[in-house]
């Protein structure tokens, strides 16, 4: 293909996968509405003069959220300018939970784009809000669930990954991008996701074990990241996300659940203080408040039952060392 293109003999007439998908999504939509929706979807995908392109999953979610509404409107309208505020509210109230929020967000984006493009006179989604759904109480992992994950941590790499998630509440992305320069073993400090943290003994031992294995296995690699594989040791990029998460896939205590459990444990141990959680883990305000609220409710429930949340939790992470 490259050679034929260089000599001017190649013409790529394949239809992009996005075009085929969008065609199927807009099937059954009135032509006048379809024109605006297609322009909106392509702006989401490709970006515009004052907007950055969105990811493919985001574009698909937005279009999928409004498609049922567009099909319904096409039965009585030929253009978005005919849609009224009451119809927007009816479309919002027809669904619940996350689907309700996603639909309102997508409709706002669609009508803002149409208003900016001058294809509608008035944006009917203005001042139509949907309350954020209150999150449920975050529950702790049981000792057995954590022990099951610890049992599969049989290699230095997996032991380090589990320790970073369970002790430091590190996300897979932060684990993958942990650099050798982020480690200060002498002063027992490390930087995770741009947030400096004290280095505990468990994680320190896991790091030393892995670094010893890394040096013996790839003594001349120039890769700056702490975690390397046989492939990344030949370059300078981070390991893949699947490589990090795959060892605990399918278990109750995944890396994400271990991260959440660690943050909840901090709130239960040191008190449900959002400011403390934000300082320790670098959480934003809303997330810290949610952890604090869950911890407060769990502590109140435990007190009412004349028991403690810690009675059902052990310390299986000690076996990592």
SULUR-V472472 format. One line per field, one symbol per residue. phi: phi as a letter, one per 20 degrees, with the letter a starting at -180 (. if undefined). psi: psi as a letter, one per 40 degrees, with the letter a starting at -180 (. if undefined). burial: I if it has 9 or more other C-alpha atoms within 8 Angstrom, else O. A space follows every 10 residues. Layout:
phi->???
psi->???
burial->???
This chain:
phi->.fffffemdd cedfegffff fffffefneg gfffffffff fffffenbgc befefggfff fffffeggff fffffccdbf fefdffffff ffffccmfff fffffffgff fffffffnec ebefefmddc ffffffffdf feffffffff feeddgffff fffffeedle fgffffefef feecffelcb dclndfcfef ffffffffff ffffffecfd fdfeefeccf effeccefff ffffefgdfn efefffffff fffffffffd nfdgffffff dmffffffff ffffffffff ffffelbcff fecdcffgff e
psi->ddddddefeh hheihidddd dddddehehi dddddddddd dddddeiadf iiiiiddddd dddddedddd dddeeeieid eehidddddd ddeeiiaddd dddddddddd ddddddeeei diheehfhih hhhhiihhii iidddddddd degeiddddd dddddddefh idddddehid eehgddefii hhfehhiihi dddddddddd dddddddgde ieheidhiad dedeaeiiii ddddeddehe idgidddddd ddddddddde ighddddddd efiidddddd dddddddddd ddddefaide dehafeeded .
burial->OOOIIOOOOO OOOOOOOOOI OIOOIIOOII OIIIOIIIOI IIIIIIIIOO OOIIOOOOIO OIIIIIIOOI IOIIOOIIII OOIOOOOIIO IIOOOOOOII IIIIOIIIOI IIIIIOOOII OOIIIOOOOO OOOOOOOOOO IOIOIIIIII OOIOOIOIII IIIIIIIIII IIOIIIIIIO OIIIIOOIII IIOOOOIOIO OIIIIIIOII IOIIIOOOOO OOIIIIIIOO OIIIIIOIIO IOOIIOIIOO IOIIIIIIII IIIIIIIIOO IIIIOOIIOO IOIOOOOIII IIIIIIIIIO OIIOOOOOIO OOOOOIIOOI O
